[in-house]
Amino acid sequence: MSAVVETGTWRSWRFALVGTPNSGKTALFNALTGSRQKVANYPGVTVERKAGTLQTAAGHRIDLVDLPGTYSLRGRSPDEEITRDVVLGKLAAEAPDVLLCVADATNLRVALRLVIELKRTGRPLLLVLNMIDIARRRGIDIDLDRLSSELGVPVVTSTAVRRGGTEQLTRRIDEIVAAVPDQRESTWQPPSTSDLRAAQREADRVIKAAVGEPVRPDTLTGRADAVLLHPVAGLLILLCLLFVMFQAVFAWAQPFMDLIEAGFDALGALAAAHLPEGLLQSFVQNGVIAGVGSVIVFLPQILILFLFILLLEDLGYMARAAFLMDRIMGGAGLHGRAFIPLLSSFACAIPGIMATRVIDNRRDRLTTILVAPLMTCSARIPVYTLIISAFIPNRQVFGFVGLQGLVMFALYAVGIFSALGVSFVANHFFWRESATPPFMLELPDYKLPRLRSVAIGLTARAMMFLKRAGTTIFSMMVLIWFLASFPRPPAGATDPAIDYSLAAIIGKWLEPVLAPVGFNWQINVALIPGMAAREVAVASLGTVYAIEGGKEAAEQIGQALAGRWSLGTALALLAWYVFAPQCASTLTVIRRETGGWRFMFITFAYMLALAYLAAFITYRVAVALGAG
């Protein structure tokens, strides 16, 4: 059934990008749609739906959807199931008119097998040879006419990362639309192992007929991999990259953070100057500006972290890092394919958990989901940075390493090793009946990151963070301000007004439980709305101390903490946040991805127990050493 929609004298066409992982499909999608794209979820599942629009030279409007990467339509994981269902038209609203199969021109073997399978679906098909510039530079000679003849489908080339590299593709799209291609009856059936082998033999025959191997093979990738994949040197390089990334989070972001902080300080002063003293001024200055501003100030650090991850992904290094970590992760019972979801969890556990859909084995997928929240996500950065800046001196170690960045690196390392430890326990005591299958992954070629794609990725993540600040964090700040402002102190009261508030009552009610780990009632209050999102704790502390200490505390929250907390309390809170399950959205995604409440409750319980134990031990050791 065609999905073409009449709009006056024009038709709106739906094209779907299909391809194997690392084929440059998403880069091509970004090049075609630019900023005219949006991300949502398919109905009823957590698989992301990335869609955009393309306006061709002939004026045709194309609705383009970027389907999850797949090697076959068998549907062995949730991502692959969505790709299969869309291609076969099982999701009627998403059924495409034309399939654009994107293939890496330097590595056609697996891609052509997918083309042969896609032909059986009966949908009009266009093969797009992406990264054709790299193939030509390496001396790979592709006879496009012969390739098209052997496959029985039209073939076009593209270079997604070059200006004008998609012009030939958009011209061919106009030709397809003008011809109004008909859809044939689908003959696709779930392929057996023998079917896949037969398709691979046919793909190899086509390659032999239409593709000429280079006279002088490119050895640059091989020489680079000889170093980057070395079991010792490769791991050292990976650790150095991670170390530089965490140092940059502090060093590079500081000027931008100072600028944002100055802006919110000016807003606070403006509110104080133009609003009458009382509840309205307190709400605007202490609830909104001090609360939300204390979180937004960390946006530069979060974007720097995302920048490193996006650059390494585009460069082609992520797959190498997965191979390097496979031996270490395998010893803990984690599949090597879990590395990329876990690394994605450094930015946010939610996409990291959703990325586990690439893992076929259910046991390995569940293990990865259970430990993904232990990765130090970007929401922890505001908490870590606030406490580190307030309690760890800004000085150099060994003459060139910042102590604050070193502490941040140590916190990330603790999260990683705790994830490995939990995985080891889960696999050796609960899931002992099956062994982890061997790790197989196709290594993409190295290529220079495309600045436009990186910019689009950073912009999308910045908007997500700001939307979170404007919704979840703002609503929590209103709640905290209300709890910290009411009821009003009785007449003749001499203690700070906040001591009579609901916030103080709740915080002091929790003191018997959390006092053994060194937490005061202000921290107890901050932990409650922090369940909605970890960074809300910082905003909550900003609001509470602003109401308690006035304007200076609102502007200098770090100094306020340093004057009220002991070093032991600060270190205990850091230890708590390494493990604490303080993100309701993450727990919700775990429930959806695992299909029930069981693993959500298991994750919450074990992380809460680890958080309390770690904070207790940290605080007691600090007290014993005189830092309590």
C-alpha positions in Angstrom: 0.0 0.0 0.0 1.5 3.3 -1.1 2.1 6.1 1.5 2.1 8.9 -1.1 -0.1 11.8 0.0 -1.7 14.3 -2.4 -1.2 17.9 -1.4 -2.8 20.0 -4.1 -0.9 19.4 -7.4 2.1 18.0 -5.5 2.7 14.8 -3.8 4.4 14.2 -0.5 6.7 11.2 -0.8 8.1 9.1 2.0 11.6 7.7 1.6 13.4 5.4 4.1 17.2 5.2 4.6 18.2 1.6 5.2 21.8 0.3 5.6 24.3 -1.6 7.7 25.8 0.1 10.8 28.8 2.4 10.1 27.7 2.9 6.5 27.5 6.7 6.9 23.7 6.5 6.8 23.1 9.0 9.6 25.7 11.4 8.1 23.8 11.2 4.8 20.5 11.8 6.6 22.0 14.9 8.3 23.4 16.2 5.0 20.0 15.8 3.3 17.7 17.2 6.0 20.0 19.5 8.0 18.1 21.2 10.7 14.7 20.1 9.3 14.6 16.9 11.4 13.0 15.7 14.6 13.5 12.7 16.9 10.6 10.8 18.5 9.8 7.2 19.4 7.8 4.7 17.3 4.4 4.1 18.8 4.4 1.6 21.7 8.2 1.1 21.8 11.3 3.0 22.9 13.1 2.8 19.5 13.9 6.2 18.3 12.4 7.6 15.1 14.5 10.1 13.4 12.6 11.9 10.6 13.2 15.0 8.4 12.2 16.7 5.2 14.1 17.2 2.0 13.1 19.8 -0.7 14.5 18.7 -4.1 15.6 21.0 -6.9 12.4 20.2 -8.8 10.4 21.3 -5.8 9.3 17.9 -4.5 8.9 17.5 -0.8 10.4 14.2 0.5 9.7 12.9 4.0 12.8 11.1 5.0 13.1 8.6 7.9 16.5 7.2 9.1 15.9 3.6 10.1 18.1 1.8 12.6 21.1 0.0 11.1 20.7 -3.7 10.3 22.6 -6.5 8.5 19.3 -8.3 7.7 15.6 -8.1 8.0 15.5 -11.1 10.3 14.7 -8.8 13.3 17.0 -10.3 16.0 16.9 -7.2 18.2 14.2 -4.5 18.8 16.1 -2.0 16.5 16.1 -4.6 13.7 12.5 -5.4 14.2 11.5 -1.8 13.7 13.5 -1.6 10.5 11.9 -4.9 9.2 8.4 -3.8 10.1 8.7 -0.4 8.4 10.3 -1.8 5.3 7.6 -4.5 5.0 4.8 -2.0 5.6 3.7 -3.6 8.9 3.6 -0.1 10.4 1.1 1.3 7.9 1.6 5.0 8.9 5.4 4.6 8.3 5.3 2.5 5.1 7.9 4.0 2.7 7.4 4.6 -1.1 11.0 4.1 -1.9 14.0 2.6 0.0 17.4 4.2 -0.2 19.9 1.5 0.8 23.1 3.2 1.9 26.3 1.3 1.5 29.9 2.1 2.4 31.6 2.2 -1.0 34.9 0.9 0.6 33.2 -2.2 2.0 30.4 -3.5 -0.1 30.3 -7.2 0.8 27.7 -7.2 3.6 25.8 -4.2 2.2 25.1 -6.0 -1.1 23.7 -9.0 0.7 21.2 -6.6 2.4 20.4 -5.2 -1.1 19.6 -8.6 -2.4 17.3 -9.2 0.6 15.6 -5.8 0.2 14.8 -6.5 -3.4 12.5 -9.3 -2.3 10.3 -6.8 -0.4 8.9 -5.5 -3.7 9.5 -1.8 -2.8 11.3 0.5 -5.2 15.0 0.5 -4.3 17.9 2.8 -4.9 21.4 1.8 -3.9 23.5 4.8 -2.6 27.2 4.3 -2.5 28.3 6.6 0.2 31.9 7.6 0.9 32.7 7.2 -2.8 35.5 9.8 -2.5 37.4 7.5 0.0 36.9 4.5 -2.2 38.3 6.3 -5.3 41.3 7.7 -3.2 42.1 4.1 -2.3 42.0 3.0 -5.9 38.8 1.0 -5.6 37.3 0.9 -9.1 33.5 0.5 -9.1 31.7 0.0 -12.5 28.4 1.7 -11.6 26.6 0.5 -14.7 27.7 -3.1 -14.3 26.9 -3.0 -10.6 23.4 -1.7 -11.4 22.9 -4.3 -14.1 24.0 -7.2 -11.9 21.8 -6.2 -9.0 18.9 -5.0 -11.0 18.6 -1.8 -9.1 19.7 1.8 -9.9 22.9 2.9 -8.3 24.0 6.4 -7.4 27.1 7.8 -5.5 27.3 10.3 -2.7 29.7 11.9 -0.3 27.7 12.9 2.7 30.6 14.9 4.3 31.3 17.1 1.3 29.5 20.2 0.2 27.6 19.3 -2.9 28.2 15.6 -2.3 24.5 14.8 -2.4 23.5 16.6 -5.6 23.6 13.5 -7.8 21.4 11.7 -5.2 18.8 14.5 -5.1 18.7 14.6 -8.9 18.1 10.8 -9.0 15.3 11.2 -6.4 13.6 13.7 -8.6 13.8 11.2 -11.5 12.3 8.5 -9.3 9.4 10.8 -8.2 8.8 11.8 -11.8 8.6 8.2 -12.9 6.1 7.3 -10.1 7.5 3.9 -9.4 5.2 1.0 -8.8 5.5 -1.4 -5.9 5.7 -5.1 -6.7 4.3 -7.9 -4.6 6.6 -8.9 -1.7 8.3 -12.3 -1.9 10.3 -11.8 1.3 10.4 -14.6 3.9 12.5 -14.7 7.0 15.9 -16.0 5.7 17.4 -19.1 7.1 21.2 -19.5 7.6 21.5 -21.2 4.2 19.5 -18.4 2.6 21.9 -15.8 4.0 24.9 -17.8 2.8 23.4 -18.0 -0.7 22.8 -14.3 -0.7 26.4 -13.7 0.4 27.7 -15.9 -2.4 25.6 -13.8 -4.9 26.9 -10.6 -3.4 30.5 -11.8 -3.7 29.8 -12.7 -7.4 28.5 -9.2 -8.1 31.5 -7.6 -6.4 33.9 -9.8 -8.5 32.1 -8.7 -11.6 31.7 -5.0 -10.9 34.4 -3.9 -8.4 38.1 -3.7 -9.1 40.5 -4.0 -6.2 43.2 -1.3 -5.8 46.6 -1.9 -7.2 48.1 -0.4 -4.2 46.0 -1.2 -1.1 45.6 1.6 1.4 47.6 0.6 4.5 46.9 3.8 6.6 44.1 2.1 8.5 46.1 -1.0 9.0 49.1 1.0 10.4 46.8 3.0 12.7 45.1 -0.1 14.0 48.4 -1.8 14.7 48.9 0.9 17.3 45.4 1.7 18.4 44.3 -1.9 18.7 47.5 -3.1 20.5 46.5 -4.8 23.8 48.8 -2.6 25.8 49.5 0.6 23.8 45.8 0.7 22.7 44.5 0.6 26.2 47.0 3.3 27.3 45.9 5.6 24.4 42.2 5.0 25.4 42.9 5.9 29.0 44.8 9.0 27.9 41.8 10.1 25.7 39.4 9.6 28.6 41.8 11.5 30.9 42.1 14.4 28.5 38.3 14.5 28.1 37.7 14.8 31.9 40.4 17.4 32.2 38.8 19.4 29.4 35.4 19.3 31.2 37.0 21.6 33.9 39.6 23.5 32.0 37.8 24.4 28.7 34.4 25.1 30.2 35.3 27.6 32.9 35.3 30.8 30.9 31.8 29.9 29.5 30.5 28.9 32.9 31.7 32.3 34.3 29.9 34.1 31.5 26.6 32.2 32.2 27.0 32.7 35.9 27.5 36.4 35.5 24.3 36.5 33.4 22.3 34.9 36.1 23.8 37.1 38.7 22.7 40.1 36.7 19.2 38.7 36.4 19.1 38.1 40.2 20.3 41.7 40.8 17.7 43.0 38.4 14.9 41.0 40.1 16.0 42.3 43.5 16.1 45.9 42.3 12.7 45.9 40.6 10.5 43.6 42.7 9.3 44.5 46.1 10.6 42.5 49.0 8.5 39.6 49.9 7.3 36.2 48.5 7.3 37.3 44.9 10.9 38.5 45.0 11.9 35.4 46.9 10.2 33.1 44.3 11.8 34.9 41.3 15.3 35.4 42.8 15.7 32.3 44.9 13.3 29.8 43.4 13.7 30.5 39.7 16.9 32.3 39.0 19.1 30.7 41.8 17.5 27.3 41.2 17.4 26.9 37.5 20.5 29.0 36.9 22.6 26.8 39.2 22.0 24.0 36.8 22.2 25.8 33.4 25.7 27.0 34.4 27.0 23.5 33.8 25.8 23.3 30.2 29.3 24.1 28.8 30.8 21.1 30.7 28.0 18.8 29.4 28.5 19.9 25.8 32.3 19.4 26.0 31.7 15.8 27.1 29.2 15.3 24.2 31.7 16.9 21.8 34.4 14.3 22.6 31.9 11.4 22.2 30.5 12.7 18.9 34.0 13.3 17.5 35.2 9.8 18.5 32.1 8.3 17.0 32.5 10.1 13.7 36.2 9.3 13.6 35.5 5.6 13.7 37.3 5.1 17.0 34.4 3.9 19.1 34.3 0.4 17.5 38.1 0.1 18.2 37.5 1.1 21.8 34.9 -1.7 22.0 37.4 -4.3 20.8 40.0 -3.0 23.3 37.6 -3.3 26.2 36.2 -6.7 25.2 38.8 -8.7 27.1 38.3 -6.6 30.3 34.6 -6.6 30.0 34.4 -10.3 29.1 36.2 -11.1 32.3 33.3 -9.4 34.1 30.7 -11.2 32.1 29.8 -8.2 29.8 29.6 -8.7 26.0 32.1 -6.5 24.0 29.1 -5.0 22.2 28.0 -3.5 25.5 30.9 -1.0 25.4 29.2 1.5 23.1 25.9 1.6 25.1 27.9 2.0 28.3 30.0 4.7 26.8 26.8 6.4 25.6 25.7 6.3 29.3 28.4 8.7 30.2 26.2 11.3 28.4 22.9 9.9 29.7 21.9 6.5 30.9 18.6 6.7 28.9 20.0 6.5 25.4 22.7 4.1 26.7 20.0 1.7 28.0 18.1 2.1 24.7 21.3 1.3 22.8 21.5 -2.1 24.4 19.0 -3.2 21.7 22.0 -4.0 19.5 22.8 -6.9 21.8 21.1 -10.1 20.6 21.5 -12.2 23.7 18.8 -11.3 26.3 21.0 -12.2 29.3 23.8 -9.9 28.1 21.3 -7.2 27.3 19.8 -7.3 30.8 23.2 -7.2 32.4 24.2 -4.2 30.4 20.9 -2.5 31.3 21.4 -3.2 35.1 24.9 -1.6 35.1 24.4 1.3 32.6 23.1 3.7 35.4 26.5 3.3 37.2 28.2 5.1 34.3 28.8 8.7 35.3 26.1 10.5 33.3 26.2 14.2 32.5 23.5 14.8 35.1 26.0 14.0 37.8 28.4 16.7 36.5 26.6 19.6 38.2 26.8 17.7 41.5 30.4 16.7 41.1 31.6 20.1 39.9 29.9 22.0 42.6 31.4 19.8 45.4 34.8 19.5 43.8 35.1 23.2 43.2 34.1 24.0 46.8 36.2 21.4 48.6 39.1 20.3 46.3 41.9 23.0 45.9 42.5 24.2 42.3 46.2 23.3 42.1 48.5 21.2 39.9 49.7 17.7 40.6 53.0 16.6 39.2 53.3 20.0 37.7 50.8 19.7 34.9 47.7 17.7 36.1 44.8 19.6 37.6 43.8 18.1 41.0 40.1 18.8 40.4 40.2 17.1 37.0 42.0 14.2 38.6 39.3 13.8 41.2 36.6 13.9 38.5 38.5 11.2 36.6 38.6 9.1 39.7 34.9 9.4 40.1 34.3 8.2 36.6 36.8 5.3 37.2 34.9 4.3 40.3 31.7 4.2 38.3 33.3 2.0 35.6 34.9 -0.5 38.0 31.7 -0.7 40.0 29.8 -1.6 36.8 32.3 -4.3 36.1 31.9 -5.6 39.6 28.1 -5.7 39.6 28.3 -7.4 36.2 30.7 -10.0 37.6 28.4 -10.8 40.5 25.3 -11.0 38.3 26.9 -13.3 35.8 28.7 -15.6 38.3 26.0 -15.9 40.9 22.7 -15.4 39.1 23.2 -16.2 35.4 25.8 -18.9 35.4 24.0 -21.3 33.0 25.1 -19.6 29.7 28.4 -18.3 28.5 28.9 -14.9 26.8 29.1 -15.5 23.1 32.2 -14.3 21.2 32.3 -10.6 20.2 32.2 -9.9 16.4 32.0 -6.4 15.1 32.8 -4.8 11.7 35.4 -2.1 12.1 34.6 1.1 10.1 37.2 3.0 8.2 38.7 6.1 9.8 37.3 9.3 8.5 37.4 12.9 9.5 34.4 14.0 11.6 32.0 16.2 9.8 31.6 19.5 11.7 28.0 20.0 10.5 27.0 16.6 11.9 28.8 17.3 15.2 27.1 20.7 15.4 23.7 19.2 14.8 24.3 16.6 17.5 25.5 19.2 20.0 22.6 21.5 19.3 20.1 18.7 19.8 21.6 17.7 23.1 21.8 21.3 24.3 18.1 21.8 23.5 17.3 18.6 25.3 19.2 19.8 28.4 17.5 23.3 28.3 14.1 21.7 27.8 14.8 19.5 30.9 15.9 22.7 32.8 12.7 24.5 31.7 10.3 21.7 32.6 11.4 19.1 35.1 14.0 21.2 36.9 11.8 24.3 36.9 8.8 22.4 38.4 11.0 20.9 41.1 12.4 24.3 41.9 8.8 25.7 42.4 8.2 22.7 44.7 11.4 23.2 46.7 10.8 27.0 47.0 7.3 26.3 48.3 8.5 23.7 50.8 11.3 26.0 52.0 9.1 29.1 52.3 6.0 27.8 54.0 4.7 27.9 56.6 6.0 31.4 57.5 7.9 31.8 60.8 5.7 32.7 63.9 5.8 36.3 65.2 8.9 37.0 67.2 10.9 34.1 65.8 14.7 34.6 65.9 15.9 31.6 64.0 16.2 31.6 60.1 12.7 31.5 58.5 13.6 28.3 56.7 13.9 26.4 60.0 10.1 26.6 60.4 9.4 25.4 56.9 8.1 22.1 55.5 11.5 21.5 54.0 13.2 21.6 57.4 10.5 19.4 58.9 11.0 16.7 56.1 14.8 17.0 56.2 15.0 16.6 60.0 12.5 13.7 59.8 15.0 11.9 57.6 18.0 12.7 59.8 18.0 9.5 61.8 18.4 7.5 58.6 21.0 9.7 56.9 22.9 11.1 59.8 25.2 8.1 59.9 26.5 9.0 56.4 27.1 12.6 57.4 24.2 14.3 55.6 22.5 17.3 57.2 18.8 18.2 56.7 19.5 20.5 53.8 21.0 17.6 51.8 18.1 15.3 52.8 15.7 17.8 51.3 17.7 18.1 48.1 17.8 14.3 47.6 14.0 14.0 47.4 13.3 16.2 44.3 16.6 14.9 43.1 14.8 11.6 42.3 13.3 13.4 39.3 16.7 14.2 38.0 20.1 14.2 39.6 21.0 17.8 38.7 17.9 19.0 40.6 19.9 18.4 43.8 22.2 21.3 43.0 19.3 23.6 42.2 17.6 22.5 45.4 20.7 23.3 47.5 20.9 26.6 45.7 17.3 27.4 46.6 17.5 26.2 50.2 20.7 28.1 51.0 19.6 31.2 49.1 16.5 31.4 51.3 18.5 30.7 54.4 21.5 32.9 53.6 20.2 35.6 51.3 21.6 37.0 48.1 25.3 36.1 48.8 24.4 32.5 49.3 22.4 32.5 46.1 25.4 33.8 44.1 28.1 31.8 45.9 26.5 28.4 46.6 30.0 26.7 46.6 31.2 29.1 49.4 28.0 28.5 51.3 28.6 24.7 51.2 32.2 25.0 52.2 31.3 27.1 55.2 28.6 24.6 56.4 29.8 21.2 55.4 32.8 19.2 56.6 35.1 17.6 54.0 33.8 14.2 55.1 30.2 15.2 54.3 31.2 16.5 50.9 33.1 13.3 50.1 30.2 11.1 51.3 27.8 13.0 49.0 30.2 12.4 46.1 30.2 8.7 47.0 26.4 8.6 47.2 26.0 10.1 43.8 28.4 7.6 42.2 25.8 4.9 42.9 22.5 6.5 43.8 19.5 5.7 41.5 18.3 9.3 41.5 16.7 9.6 38.0 13.1 8.6 37.7 13.3 8.8 33.8 16.1 6.1 33.8 14.1 3.8 36.0 11.0 4.3 33.7 13.1 3.4 30.6 14.5 0.3 32.4 10.9 -0.9 33.0 9.9 -0.3 29.4 13.0 -1.9 27.9 12.8 -5.0 30.1 9.1 -5.4 29.8 8.2 -5.3 33.4 8.7 -3.8 36.9 11.1 -6.5 38.2 14.4 -5.3 36.9 13.5 -1.6 37.6 13.0 -2.5 41.3 16.2 -4.6 41.3 18.2 -1.7 39.8 16.7 0.8 42.3 17.3 -1.5 45.3 20.9 -2.5 44.6 22.0 1.0 43.6 20.4 2.5 46.7 22.1 -0.1 48.9 25.5 0.6 47.3 25.0 4.4 47.6 24.3 4.1 51.3 27.2 1.7 51.9 29.7 3.8 49.9 28.6 7.1 51.6 28.8 5.4 55.1 32.3 4.0 54.6 33.6 7.2 53.0 32.2 9.4 55.8 33.5 7.1 58.6 36.9 6.9 57.1 37.0 10.7 56.7 36.0 11.1 60.3 38.7 8.7 61.4 41.3 10.7 59.5 40.1 14.0 61.1 38.1 15.3 58.1 34.7 14.8 59.6 
